[in-house]
Each structure stands twice: as C-alpha cells, then as structure tokens.
C-alpha cells in the first residue's frame, strides 16, 4: 500500500488526528502549565509522530509534520530487491566436513549394539 502524500501542510493535517499534551523534562513553568507537545496520528497509515522539542506548540507541530512527511516518503519507497549470494565451494565443503565430524562424534556416544 503506497500512501498518497498531500503537497500542502493543511491537507496533511486534515488526514491526521492532532493531540496536544504537556511535554516532559526541564523547562519550569512553561512545561508545567502549557500544552506545547504535539502528537500527530496519520489515520490512513497509522503512523504516529510526537514532538516536544520547542517551547512553541506551533513550531512543534511544524517539526512533527516534517517528520511525518519524511516517514511517509520512506514508506512509499519500494523495498530494495534482495541480491541472492552463493556460498563459495570451499565454504560448502567446510560445512559438510563439520557435519560429517559431528555425526561421527554423536554416533560414538551411542550405546554399542550387543549381538548374540
């Protein structure tokens, strides 16, 4: 699913659920009394972005929108194709030798068969 990224901030905000809350950490009265932190939840994709860096709610909202836009762009990029790698013949031979030795060692641990 490739989300369509709106070009304007207003259109992107209309697709989001905006929540404001009190930020944590140092800052004194501004932190304790003002709801400056912003949480944006992009409803079509479910991506959540929070920002509480600045003292201004407006600035935090702008930063959160930039982060959301970058996350949406990263989501719209197709994944890089996997390049299969082949183990060299010497490595395959070494693995088989180790398996053979392990099998022999385990067989030595078994109880010897008693023949009548």
N, C-alpha and C positions, 0 to 999 in steps of 0.2 A: 504494500500500500504506500503510494507516494503522495504525501500531503501537498496541497497547493499552498504556496506561501504568499499571502497578500503583500502588495507593494507598500501600502501605507500603514502607519502605526495604528491608526484608528480602526482600520479593517481587521488588523491582527488582534487588537484589544477586544473587538466585538466577538471574536471567536474564543475569548478567554474568560475565565471566571477570576476576577480580581479580588484579593483578600488583603486587608491591611492589619498589621498587628504590631505590638511593641517589640522593638528589637532588643536583643540581649547584649551583655558586655558593657564596657566602660562608656561613659557619656554623661553621667549625672542626671539632672532633671530632664534634659531633653529626651533621654532614653526612657526614663520612668513615666513621663506624662504624655508623650506624643506617640501616635501610631505611625511611625515612619517606615517600618519594614513592609515590604510588598511581596506577596506570593501570587504568581500567575499560574493558572492551571489551563492548559490548552485543551479544550474539550474534544476536538476531533481525534487527537492522538493520545491524550492523557499525560503529556509531558508536564512536569511541574518545575517551575523555576522560582527561587526566592532570592531576594536581595535586601541587605540591611547595612550596606557599606556607608552610605552617605547620611547626612542629617536631614536631608530633604526627601519627602515622600515622592515628589515629582521626579527627582533625579534617580531615586531607587527604581521607580517604575521604568524610566528610560533604560537603565542598565539591565533590568530584568527583560525588557523587550529585546535588547540586543542579544542577550544570552539565549533567549527563546528562539530568535531568528537563526542564530548560528546552530542550535541543536536541530531545528527543522531542516536546515540546509544539509547538515551531516546525515540526517535520516533519509533525505531524498537522494543521496549519492548511492549508486548501485554498489554492492559489495565487490571487492576485487576478486577476480577469478583465482581459484587455488591452482597453483602450479604443482603437479604431482612430481615427487622426486623419487628416483630409483636408487636403492642402496647398491653400492658397488659389489662386484662379485666377491671380492676378498672379505667384505663385511658379512655377506650372506654365508660364506664358508665358515667364518669365525663363529657365527651364531649357531650354525648346525653342529660344529665341533663341540661347543659348550653344551648344547642339548644332549649330544651323544654321551659326553662325560657325566652329565647329571643323571642320565638314565642308568648308566653303568653303576654309579655310586648308589643310587636308590635300589637297584637290583641286588647289590651286595648286602644291603640292610635286611633283605627279606630272609625269612627262615629257610634253611635248606630243605629240599624235599627228601623225605625218607622213603627209599624204595625197598620193597620186601623181597 
